[in-house]
Amino acid sequence: MAFAIVTDSSSNLTEEVIDQFDLHILPLTFMVDGEEHHSYLKGHKTDLKQFYTMMREGKVITTSLPNLKDSRELLEGLLASGEDVLYIGFSSGLSGTYQAIDLLLAELADAYPDRTVLSVDTLAASLGEGLLVWYAAKMREEGKGIQEVCDWLEANKLHLAHWFTVDDLMFLFRGGRVSRTSAWAGTLLNIKPVMHVDDEGHLIPLEKVRGRKKSLKALVDHMEQTATAPVADQTVFITHGDCIEDAEYVADLVRERFGVTDILINYVDPVIGAHSGPGTMALFFLASER
């Protein structure tokens, strides 16, 4: 039986993928100088280049969870129409989004006892979360049922590798990810952190390199160390914080080194980008471990 797949705007999927697989998106919100914006609205394109320009200009940006009234309306509408629901959520290690929506789903499951309502804490972010959603949608397209897809996600989510770097450590400092001293020292010495999302869904710095190009190459080096074979057959996702040239550079490295042909590139959404900043680069793939 067909079922609805619901995820958050933090999954950073393109409109084309959302439409292709008939996905339902819960938009997180962000505030720019006190004015609220949705990070995703179907049929409306957020000017992400302008968003990152505002960040570079020093605009004050804060973020918040999805609107629970709107979320309830979307989810209850699906259940009332007779659909089962699989919610694939933003890492509980980075946001309270998953917990809030999971509680809401528990209430709705009681109200609709004939429906199957399942949720997965991906412990993933950005297109790492998005890649898990993509696999789930492909499985549904192949005729897999909701429980089978949910079980696959639970069994494989810790094999979804996330490798990140940023261009300006001060944004991570403002988001509480690094200390002021580390941010200033890194800026002065042109030190770039190489980070990943760990098994608890937290963003963790793992190494430091000097220079932007070395940090980009390091993402692909980590892929070489852990990506599951045959690597050439994988679908690889890349996100960027308004640095498309760097994203294309990483994509070219992946193609040249592994023979991968299926690569999707998209922006880091405003809610994640508000904490990571312009120049964020991230690479996502299946691996032996995160």
VEXDREN-2710 file (C-alpha; in Angstrom, 1 decimal):
% VEXDREN-2710
k/r/px/py/pz
1/MET/0.0/0.0/0.0
2/ALA/1.2/3.5/-0.9
3/PHE/2.2/5.8/2.0
4/ALA/3.1/9.4/2.4
5/ILE/6.7/10.4/3.1
6/VAL/7.1/13.6/5.2
7/THR/10.4/15.3/5.9
8/ASP/11.7/18.7/7.0
9/SER/13.0/21.6/4.9
10/SER/16.4/20.9/6.5
11/SER/16.7/17.9/4.2
12/ASN/17.7/20.4/1.5
13/LEU/16.1/18.5/-1.4
14/THR/15.6/20.2/-4.7
15/GLU/12.1/21.1/-5.9
16/GLU/12.6/18.6/-8.7
17/VAL/13.2/15.7/-6.3
18/ILE/10.3/16.8/-4.1
19/ASP/8.0/16.8/-7.1
20/GLN/9.4/13.6/-8.6
21/PHE/8.7/11.6/-5.4
22/ASP/5.6/13.5/-4.2
23/LEU/7.3/14.4/-0.9
24/HIS/5.7/16.5/1.8
25/ILE/7.9/19.1/3.5
26/LEU/7.5/20.7/6.9
27/PRO/9.2/24.1/6.7
28/LEU/11.5/25.3/9.5
29/THR/11.5/29.0/10.0
30/PHE/14.1/31.7/10.3
31/MET/14.0/35.4/11.3
32/VAL/16.0/38.2/9.5
33/ASP/16.0/41.4/11.6
34/GLY/12.9/40.2/13.4
35/GLU/10.9/39.3/10.2
36/GLU/9.8/35.6/10.0
37/HIS/10.4/33.6/6.8
38/HIS/9.7/29.9/5.9
39/SER/12.7/28.0/4.7
40/TYR/10.5/26.2/2.2
41/LEU/7.1/27.0/0.6
42/LYS/5.9/24.8/-2.2
43/GLY/5.9/26.7/-5.5
44/HIS/8.0/29.6/-4.0
45/LYS/11.7/29.9/-4.5
46/THR/13.7/31.4/-1.7
47/ASP/16.5/33.6/-3.1
48/LEU/19.3/31.8/-1.3
49/LYS/22.0/33.9/-2.9
50/GLN/20.4/36.9/-1.4
51/PHE/20.1/35.1/1.9
52/TYR/23.8/34.5/2.0
53/THR/24.5/38.0/0.9
54/MET/22.5/39.2/4.0
55/MET/24.7/37.0/6.2
56/ARG/27.8/38.5/4.7
57/GLU/26.4/41.9/5.4
58/GLY/26.0/41.0/9.1
59/LYS/22.2/40.7/9.2
60/VAL/21.0/39.1/12.5
61/ILE/19.4/35.7/11.6
62/THR/17.8/33.4/14.1
63/THR/16.0/30.0/13.5
64/SER/13.1/28.1/15.0
65/LEU/11.2/24.8/14.6
66/PRO/8.4/24.2/12.1
67/ASN/5.1/25.8/13.0
68/LEU/3.2/23.1/14.9
69/LYS/-0.3/24.3/13.8
70/ASP/0.7/24.1/10.1
71/SER/2.5/20.8/10.7
72/ARG/-0.6/19.3/12.4
73/GLU/-2.7/20.5/9.5
74/LEU/-0.5/18.8/6.9
75/LEU/-0.1/15.5/8.8
76/GLU/-3.7/15.2/9.8
77/GLY/-4.8/15.9/6.3
78/LEU/-2.7/13.0/5.0
79/LEU/-4.1/10.6/7.7
80/ALA/-7.7/11.8/7.2
81/SER/-7.4/11.1/3.5
82/GLY/-6.5/7.5/4.3
83/GLU/-2.7/7.6/3.9
84/ASP/-0.2/6.0/6.2
85/VAL/2.6/8.4/7.1
86/LEU/6.4/7.9/7.4
87/TYR/8.2/11.0/8.9
88/ILE/11.9/11.2/8.3
89/GLY/13.3/13.9/10.6
90/PHE/16.1/16.3/11.2
91/SER/18.8/15.1/13.6
92/SER/17.7/15.3/17.3
93/GLY/21.3/16.0/18.0
94/LEU/21.1/19.4/16.2
95/SER/17.5/20.5/16.6
96/GLY/14.3/20.0/18.6
97/THR/12.4/19.5/15.4
98/TYR/12.3/15.7/15.5
99/GLN/11.1/15.5/19.1
100/ALA/8.3/18.1/18.4
101/ILE/7.0/16.4/15.3
102/ASP/7.3/12.9/16.9
103/LEU/5.1/14.0/19.8
104/LEU/2.6/15.4/17.4
105/LEU/2.6/12.2/15.4
106/ALA/1.9/10.2/18.6
107/GLU/-1.2/12.3/19.2
108/LEU/-2.4/11.8/15.7
109/ALA/-1.7/8.1/15.8
110/ASP/-4.1/7.8/18.7
111/ALA/-6.7/9.8/16.8
112/TYR/-6.3/7.7/13.7
113/PRO/-5.8/4.1/15.0
114/ASP/-6.5/2.5/11.6
115/ARG/-3.5/4.3/10.1
116/THR/0.2/3.4/10.3
117/VAL/2.3/6.3/11.6
118/LEU/6.1/5.8/11.8
119/SER/9.0/8.2/12.4
120/VAL/12.7/8.0/12.0
121/ASP/15.2/10.2/13.7
122/THR/17.8/10.3/10.9
123/LEU/20.5/11.7/13.2
124/ALA/21.4/13.5/9.9
125/ALA/21.4/17.0/8.5
126/SER/21.1/18.8/5.2
127/LEU/21.4/16.5/2.2
128/GLY/22.5/13.7/4.6
129/GLU/18.9/13.7/5.8
130/GLY/17.9/14.3/2.2
131/LEU/19.8/11.3/0.9
132/LEU/18.0/9.0/3.4
133/VAL/14.7/10.5/2.2
134/TRP/15.8/9.9/-1.4
135/TYR/16.5/6.2/-0.7
136/ALA/13.2/5.8/1.1
137/ALA/11.4/7.4/-1.8
138/LYS/13.2/5.1/-4.3
139/MET/12.2/2.1/-2.2
140/ARG/8.5/3.2/-2.1
141/GLU/8.7/3.6/-5.8
142/GLU/9.9/0.0/-6.1
143/GLY/6.8/-1.2/-4.1
144/LYS/8.3/-1.5/-0.7
145/GLY/5.9/-1.1/2.2
146/ILE/6.1/1.5/5.0
147/GLN/7.5/-0.8/7.6
148/GLU/10.2/-2.2/5.3
149/VAL/11.3/1.3/4.4
150/CYS/11.3/2.4/8.0
151/ASP/13.4/-0.7/9.0
152/TRP/15.9/0.0/6.2
153/LEU/16.3/3.6/7.4
154/GLU/16.9/2.5/11.0
155/ALA/19.4/-0.1/9.8
156/ASN/21.4/2.2/7.5
157/LYS/21.2/5.7/8.9
158/LEU/24.5/5.4/10.7
159/HIS/26.1/4.5/7.3
160/LEU/25.1/7.9/5.9
161/ALA/28.4/9.8/6.0
162/HIS/28.4/13.6/6.3
163/TRP/31.7/15.5/5.7
164/PHE/31.6/19.3/6.1
165/THR/33.9/22.3/5.9
166/VAL/33.3/26.0/6.4
167/ASP/35.0/29.1/5.1
168/ASP/34.5/31.4/8.1
169/LEU/34.7/30.0/11.6
170/MET/33.0/33.0/13.1
171/PHE/29.6/31.7/12.0
172/LEU/30.3/28.4/13.9
173/PHE/31.3/30.5/16.9
174/ARG/28.1/32.4/16.8
175/GLY/26.2/29.1/16.6
176/GLY/28.1/27.8/19.7
177/ARG/30.0/25.1/17.7
178/VAL/33.5/26.5/18.3
179/SER/35.1/28.8/20.9
180/ARG/35.9/32.4/20.2
181/THR/39.6/31.7/20.5
182/SER/39.4/28.9/18.0
183/ALA/37.4/31.0/15.6
184/TRP/39.8/33.9/15.7
185/ALA/42.9/31.8/15.5
186/GLY/41.5/29.8/12.6
187/THR/40.6/33.0/10.8
188/LEU/44.1/34.5/11.3
189/LEU/45.9/31.3/10.2
190/ASN/43.6/30.4/7.4
191/ILE/42.7/27.2/9.2
192/LYS/39.7/25.3/7.9
193/PRO/37.9/22.7/10.0
194/VAL/36.9/19.3/8.6
195/MET/33.8/18.1/10.4
196/HIS/31.3/15.3/10.3
197/VAL/28.0/14.4/11.9
198/ASP/28.6/11.6/14.4
199/ASP/26.5/8.6/15.4
200/GLU/24.6/10.8/17.9
201/GLY/23.7/13.3/15.2
202/HIS/26.1/16.0/16.5
203/LEU/28.4/18.1/14.3
204/ILE/31.9/17.3/15.4
205/PRO/35.2/18.9/14.2
206/LEU/37.7/16.1/13.4
207/GLU/40.7/17.7/11.9
208/LYS/42.1/21.1/10.7
209/VAL/43.8/21.9/7.5
210/ARG/45.3/25.1/6.2
211/GLY/43.7/26.5/3.1
212/ARG/40.3/26.2/1.4
213/LYS/41.4/23.8/-1.4
214/LYS/42.9/21.4/1.1
215/SER/39.7/21.4/3.1
216/LEU/37.7/20.5/0.0
217/LYS/40.0/17.7/-1.0
218/ALA/39.9/16.4/2.6
219/LEU/36.1/15.8/2.2
220/VAL/36.8/13.5/-0.8
221/ASP/39.8/11.8/1.0
222/HIS/37.4/10.8/3.7
223/MET/35.0/9.4/1.1
224/GLU/37.8/7.3/-0.3
225/GLN/38.5/5.9/3.2
226/THR/35.0/4.8/4.0
227/ALA/32.6/4.8/1.1
228/THR/30.9/1.5/0.4
229/ALA/31.7/-0.3/-2.8
230/PRO/31.0/-0.2/-5.6
231/VAL/31.4/3.5/-5.1
232/ALA/30.8/4.3/-8.8
233/ASP/27.3/3.1/-8.4
234/GLN/26.4/5.4/-5.5
235/THR/24.2/8.5/-5.6
236/VAL/26.2/11.3/-4.0
237/PHE/24.7/14.6/-2.7
238/ILE/26.6/17.9/-2.2
239/THR/25.4/21.0/-0.5
240/HIS/27.0/24.5/-0.5
241/GLY/26.5/27.9/1.2
242/ASP/26.5/30.0/-2.0
243/CYS/29.8/28.7/-3.3
244/ILE/28.8/26.7/-6.4
245/GLU/32.3/26.8/-7.9
246/ASP/33.6/24.9/-4.9
247/ALA/30.7/22.5/-5.0
248/GLU/31.5/21.7/-8.7
249/TYR/35.2/21.3/-7.8
250/VAL/34.2/18.7/-5.2
251/ALA/31.9/17.0/-7.6
252/ASP/34.6/16.8/-10.3
253/LEU/37.0/15.2/-7.7
254/VAL/34.3/12.6/-6.9
255/ARG/33.8/11.9/-10.6
256/GLU/37.5/11.6/-11.3
257/ARG/38.5/9.6/-8.3
258/PHE/35.5/7.1/-8.1
259/GLY/33.7/7.2/-11.5
260/VAL/30.5/8.4/-9.8
261/THR/28.0/9.8/-12.3
262/ASP/24.9/10.4/-10.2
263/ILE/25.6/13.6/-8.2
264/LEU/23.0/16.1/-6.9
265/ILE/24.1/19.6/-5.9
266/ASN/21.9/22.1/-3.9
267/TYR/22.1/25.0/-1.5
268/VAL/22.3/24.6/2.2
269/ASP/19.0/25.9/3.4
270/PRO/18.7/29.1/5.5
271/VAL/18.1/27.3/8.9
272/ILE/21.3/25.3/8.7
273/GLY/23.1/28.0/6.8
274/ALA/22.3/30.5/9.5
275/HIS/24.7/28.5/11.8
276/SER/27.3/27.3/9.2
277/GLY/27.6/30.5/7.1
278/PRO/28.5/31.4/3.5
279/GLY/31.1/29.1/2.1
280/THR/29.8/25.9/3.8
281/MET/30.6/22.8/1.8
282/ALA/29.3/19.3/2.5
283/LEU/29.6/15.9/0.9
284/PHE/27.2/12.9/1.6
285/PHE/27.4/9.3/0.6
286/LEU/26.9/5.7/2.0
287/ALA/29.9/4.4/4.0
288/SER/31.0/1.6/6.3
289/GLU/30.7/4.1/9.1
290/ARG/29.9/7.8/9.6
END
